[in-house]
Amino acid sequence: MPTSRNRRTTLPVIAAALLLPLAACSSSGGSGSSDGAQRLRVVMAFPPAQAMSPYGDDAVTLSRLAVVEGLTALDKNGTAKPALAASWKQDNPTTWTFTLRDAVFQDGAKVDADAVVRSLTAAGKASPLPRVLSDTVIEATAAGADTVRIVTDEADPLLPQRLANPSLTILSAGAYENGKVNPAGHATGPFTLTDVKGAVAATLERNTDYWGGKAKAPGVDVTFVADGTARANALRTKAVDVAEYVPISQASLLGDAYVHEFPSARTNGLSLNTERGVFADPAMRAAAREAIDSKALVDGVYEGRADTAQGLLGPGVAWAADKRTAPTGRTPAASRAEVARTKEIVLATYTNRPELPEVATLVQQQLEKRGFTVRQVVRDYAQMEADAFAGKYDGFIQARNTLLDAADPVSYLASDFTCDGSSNISQLCDERVDTAVGKAAALTGTDARHSAEMTAEAAVLGTDALVPLVHERFVQGYDEARVEGVALDPMERTLITADTRVG
């Protein structure tokens, strides 16, 4: 990898080439509608990795573009609020009843109990299983034309929050054909996905039948550009109206009118492969953890726009600091001489978040100072996701929103660190961790649950399966003098809404 200084001087040249797809996608960007409203032009960081399947990370993209909806949504505090379900009640610890609102899908079909049952059943049978279902089993049945009964295998006080997850989106029957799920034209959001050009671009049109009222923009032209400098340049040159995830290196260049920084629940961490290779030895994982200097990362890469690592849950999870306990069960670190005798390790990360390659460069230097021999692999996320989940890297640096799945970290802890976790990049399987996460999941009282979650955090950190690096702050880009209604969501589920428009 070139140094940080060299990459920043060459990227503007690369960015000019990367912006060519923007021009093609945004050819209609200046066009309006009969009411005079302008189409939105948006550049996103992550191209579709699974053909816009609702069962992986593409579901978040669809949610951020206001295409899909679930039975519930979340308010800014992570509390469930009505969406396609107008109301709900808990009948007993494992049974809930949801009453649907009057709504139609983008293809004209009615949102009814059968559609909800079909969608939730399909999600529960998906492979891989959506992360939000990694620690629970749900069974949905129709209890009337507009009433759905949902039964969980164990008491699940988080079910209303869980159902707001984008992977549990409700789609019409037309979405399910030939064993595949296609949300285009079959969801309920204020914008309809009408065209996807591979990993390059997508087109959305206003859903005129949206139950929440007509969107203020007639449509959205989306371009996917992994290079962060290219996204910032597109905003600077007014090729787009909204740029997702502006790189820290570009924030000061754009200026305060374009840069909107806010706290997040995202922790950037180094996942270490506990199943095979050098880091199957907990003493080597401990040595890697001791090698990391979080403050050097905050100062050297994030220019102060991040927080030093405190644990799995950072400042974006407001209650965590007061309940944090020391990691338990840690193995003493291997000596430098022992580390120097190990074989080369492969350290991987992705380009879609522009700071991560720079983080990887500094982490490599810190590990090498401790005696490790390190080789980097840096590619687009879509090209390496499968290998990361299969445990083909010794170390993998990722940015993870700890509240993304169910607005509560227990889902994150279960999916990323338990034996059956669907997003367990570190391949961790530790009985103490599974027990601690299970105890947290079973509690209903908020305060007791939070305390148990911090006990589980201590157990995970004790294994050194993940070394926290920094806690991110988000930077979204748009011209506040021209663009209104962009959502600044710490949980990253919303960006474009029915109220987003070019003024």
N, C-alpha and C positions, 0 to 999 in steps of 0.2 A: 504493500500500500504506500502511495506517496504521502508525504507529510501533510499536515493540515494546511500549512501555508501554500504549498504547491497546488493542492487541489482547489483551493479557493481562487487562485489566480487563473486556472484553466477552465473552471466550470462555466463562466459566462459564454465562452465560445461554444461549449457543448450545448448549453442551454438554447442558443439560437437555433441549433438544428432540431432540438427536441420540441421547440415551439411550433414547428411546421404542422403537426397534427392539430394544434389548437386552431389554426386558421381554417382548416378544413371543417372542423367540428362546429366552429362558431360562425359559420357563414350566415346563419339566420339570427345571430346574436343581436343585431341591430334592428331586427324586425319586431313589430309589435302585434297587437291584436285589435279587434274591432273596438275595444274599450281604451285603446291607446297605451296599454301596459306593455312593457318591454320584456322580452325573454331574458332569463338569467343565464349567464355563462359561468360555469363552475369548473375548476380544475381540482381533481382529487388525487391523493397520494397513492392509493392502493388500487391497482387494476383488478378486475374480477379474477379470482383464483380458482373458482369452481363453477364457472358458467352461470353466475348469479343464483346459485343454489341457496335456499334459505337456511341450510343446515350448517353452514360454516361462517367464516368471516365476511363473506359477501352479503350475508344478511344484515350486518351492521351498515354496510354501504347503502343498501336499499332503505334502511331505516333513516340514515343521515340525509338521504335524498327525498324523504317523505313519500315513499312508494308503498311501503308495507305497514301494517298495524296488527296488534294483537288484541286480546280481550281487554287488557288493561294498558295503561301508560304510567310513567313515573313523573312526579313533580320534582322540583329542584332539590328536595330533601330526600328523594328516593322512596317516597310514599306512593303506594299504588293509587291511581285515580281512574275513572271510567274511560274506556275507549270504545271498542265494539261491544263490550258489556256495559250496560247502563248501570247495573248494580249487582251486588253479590252478597251472600251470607254464608257463614260457616255453620253447617248442620251438626257436626260432631268433629272430633280432632282430625279425622281423615277424609271428611266429605264436605264439599262446598257446592253451592248452587249459584249459577250465573244467569242473569236475565239479560238478553241481548237487546240492543237498541235497533231501531228501524234504519237499516242501511242496505246498500246494494254494492256488489262488486263492480269493478271497472268494466266487466263484460256484460253487465246488466242483470246477472243472477242475484237472487236475494241472499243476504247474510242470514242464515238460519242455523238451527241446532245441528242439522246433518253436516253442514259445511264445517262447523267448528269441530265436531267429532272427527270428521275425515282429516282435517289438518293436524290436530293434536295427535291422532293415532299415527299418522304418517311420520311426524317428527319423532315419536317414540320408537319407531322401527328403523329410523335412518341409520346409515353406517357411513362414517363414524357418527356416533350419537352426539347430538348437540351438547355442548359443555353444560348448559343450564340444567340438563337432565342427568348429569353424571352422578348425582347424589340422591336421586328420587325416581320413582316410577309413578306415572299418572295414567289413569284410565278415564276417558270421557265417554259419556252416554247422553243421548237426547232424553230429556225429561218433559218434552213438549216442543212445539214448533219453535219457540223462542227461548227455551230454557235448557241449560246444559248442566249436568251433574258431573263433577270431577272428583274422583277418589284417588288418594295417594296411598302408597304402600305403608307409609308411616306418617305420623302427625307432621304436617309441614306448615308452620305458621307463615312461611314466606311465599306461599303459593300465589297470592295476588301479585306480588312483585315479580315472581318467576314468570308469570304469564305475560309480562310486558317485554320479555326478551325477544329480540328480533327473530330468533330461530323458531319461535312459536307463533309466527305470523299466521293469520287466517287467510286462506286462499279458496277460490271457487273450484268446482269440480274440474273445470277446463284446464287447471294448472297441472293436473296429474294424468300424464299420458305416457305409455310405453316405458313405465318404470322410472320416469324422470319427473322432476318438478320444475315447472317454468312459471315464475311469478309475473312475467310480462303480460299485462292486460288482465290479470286475474286477482289482483290485490284490492285494497280498499282505500289507500292513501290519497291525499290531494293531488298527487302527480302519478301518471300512468307511464310505466316503462314501455316504450314503443319500439326501440331499436337498440341493439348492442353490437358494436363493431369490435368484437374480440376483446383484447386488452387495451384498446385505444380510446374508444369513445362510446357514449350512450346518449340517447335522446328521450326526454320525458315530455309529455303533454299534460295540460291541465285536465283533471278529472272533473267534468262538469256535474257529475252526480254525487260528489263528495258530501257525506252527511254533515261534515263540520262547516260547510260553506265553501264557496268557490275560492280557489287560490288566487292571490293577487297577481301572480305572474302567469302568463299564458303557457309557459313551458320552460324547460331547463335543458341547455346543451352542456353536456358533461364531457370533459377530457380527462383521461387518466395519465398522469405524468409522475413517474417515480422520483425524478430528480428535483430536489427541493429548490435549488436555485432557479431552475426553469419555471417552477410554479410562481416564485416570487417575481421573476422578470415578467411573466405574463400579467401579473397584477399591476406591476409598475408601468407597463406599456399599455394598460387598459385593454389587453386582449381578453381578459376575463373580469368578472365582477367579484367573484369570491375565490380565494385560494386557500385550500385546506392545508393545515400544518406548515406554516411559514418557518423556514429554518432560522435558528437562533442567529446564525451568521448574517442573515439578511434583514433581521428585524430593525436594527438601527439604521440601515440604509433606506428602508421603506418609510420610516417615520411614524410618529404616534397616530396620525390620521388613518393609517392603513393597518397598524398592528394592534391586535386585541389579545392581551395576555390575561390568563385567569388560572386559578389553581386547578389541579387535576387529582384524580385518584390513581394515577399511573406511576408504577414503579418500574424502572429499568434495571434488569438484573442479569447476572451471568448464571445460566443453568449449567450445571456440571453433570456429566453422564455417570450416574451411580451404578450402572449395570455392567459396563464393559470399559476397557481401556484404563488409562492412568488414574482416572478419578473414581474408579470402582473402589479404590482405597480411600477410606475417610480421612486418613492422615494427609493424603495429597490434596484432598478438597480443602482441608483446614489450611494447608500451606497456601493454596490459591486465594482463600479468603483473606489471610493475613497480608498477602501481597497487594491487595487493592487499596488504593488511596482515593476515597470518594471525593474529597475536597479538590484534589487535582483535576478530577473530571468536571466538577461543577465550574471551577475557575477556567480551566483550559479549553473546554468544549462548549459549555453552556453559557459562558460569559456572565455568570451569576444568575441566570434565569432558570435555575433549578435549585433543589434542596438536597443537602447531603443525605446519604442513606441512613435511615433510622431503623429500618426493618422491612418486612414485606409491605406494611401499610404505612404510608407517609402522611404528610400534613393535609392532603386532600381528604383523608378519613379523619375527621375532626376529633373523634372520641378516642382514637387509638393511643395517643401518646400517654394519656393518664392511666391507661390500663396495661401498658407494655411491661413484660417481665423478661428477665434474662434468658437467653437461649439455654436449653437443657441438653445434657448428654453429649457434649462436643468431644471429639477425639483430639488429642494433642497433635499439633502440626508436625509434619515431616521436616527434617533439617534441610538446609540448602544442599548439602552434599547428597542426601538421599534423593532430593528432587532432581538434581543434575544427572542422576543415573537413569532417569525415566526416558521413555521414547518420546518422539515428537507428538505434540497434541495439535488437534485441528480446532481452531477458534473461528466460529462462524457468526455472521450477522447479515442484515439486509440493508438495501439502499433506500427503501421507501421512506424511512425516517432519517433525514439527512445527517443528524448528529451521530447515529449509531456507528457508521464506519470510522468516524473520528474517535469515538469511544473505544472501538475495537483496537485502534492503533495504540492508544494510551494503555489500555488493558494489556495488550501484548507486551508493551515495554515494561509494565509493572510485573507481569508474570516472568518475563525473561530475567529481570533483576533478581527475582527469587530463585532462578536456576532452571526454569522450564524452557524447553525448546518449542516454539510456537509457529504454526503456519496458519495464515488467514484464508478464509473463504468468504467472499462478500458478493452477493448477487441480489437480484430482485426477489422479494419475499415469495412470490408465486412459484419461483423456480426451486425453492429450497424447503417449503413447508413440509412436504411429505418426508423428506430426509430428516428434518428436525424432529418430527413426531416419531420417526422410526429409530431415533437414537444413533444416527450415523455421525454425529459430531461429538467431540470431547467436551467442548464448551459452546454454548449458544447464547448470544446476547440479544435480548428481546425487550420491547417496551410493552408492559402488560397493565391494562386497566383492572384494578382489583375489585371494582364494583360493577363491572360491565355485565356480568351474567345475571345477577339477581338483586342488584343494589345492596348486597350484603356480602361480605368477604367469604362467608362459609362456602358458597358455590365455587369461588376462585380456589380456595384451599382444597376443596374436594377434587376439582377437575385437574389441578396442576400438581398435586402432591400425594394423592392417595394411590393405592395399588391399582384400582380400577379407573383412575382418572383419565378422561378422554384427551386432556391436553398436557400430559405428564412428560414434558420434554426431558426432564432430568432422569426419567425412568425410575423414580423413587418408589420403593415399596418397603415401608417401615411400619411395623405394628403399632408403635407408640404414636406415630403421626395419624394413622387411620383411627385409632381409638380417640385421640384428642379431637379430631375433626368430627367424628361421629357424635361425641358428647355435645359439641357446639351446635350441631345440626338439630339435635333433639330438643333443645331448650326453646321455650316460647317467650319468656321475659326478656325484654330488650337488654337490660343491664347485665343480667346473668349470661345472656348469649354473647354479648361483646367481651365479657371477661373470659369466657371459654374460648372465644376465637383468638384472643391474645395468648392464651395457653397453647393453642394449636400453632400459632405463629412461632412461639418459642421452641416447640418441638421440631418444626420444619427447619428453623435456623440452626438447631442443634445438629442436624444431619449435614449441614453445609451443601445441601443439594442445589441451593440457589444462593448466590452472593449478591445482596442488594448493591446496586451501583449508585443511582441517584433517583430522586423523585422529580418527575417532570412538571413543568408548567406548560400549559397549552398556548400556542400562538396561532390564531386564525387571522387571515388577511382579507380585508375588504375596505373600500373607501366609505367611511361613515357619512360623508357628505352626499353620496349617491345611492348607497345600498342600505335598506332597512330590513329588520326582522330576521337577521342571522342569529341562530341559537348558539350561545356559548355554554355548552353542556359539559360539566366535569365528567359525566359518565359516558360521553361520546356517542350517545344514541341519536342525537338530533343535530342538524346543521341547517339545512334548508327546511322551511316550514311553509304552511299555507300563507303565512304573513310576509314571507321574504319577497322583496321586490326591488327593482331599480327605480329610484325616485326621479 
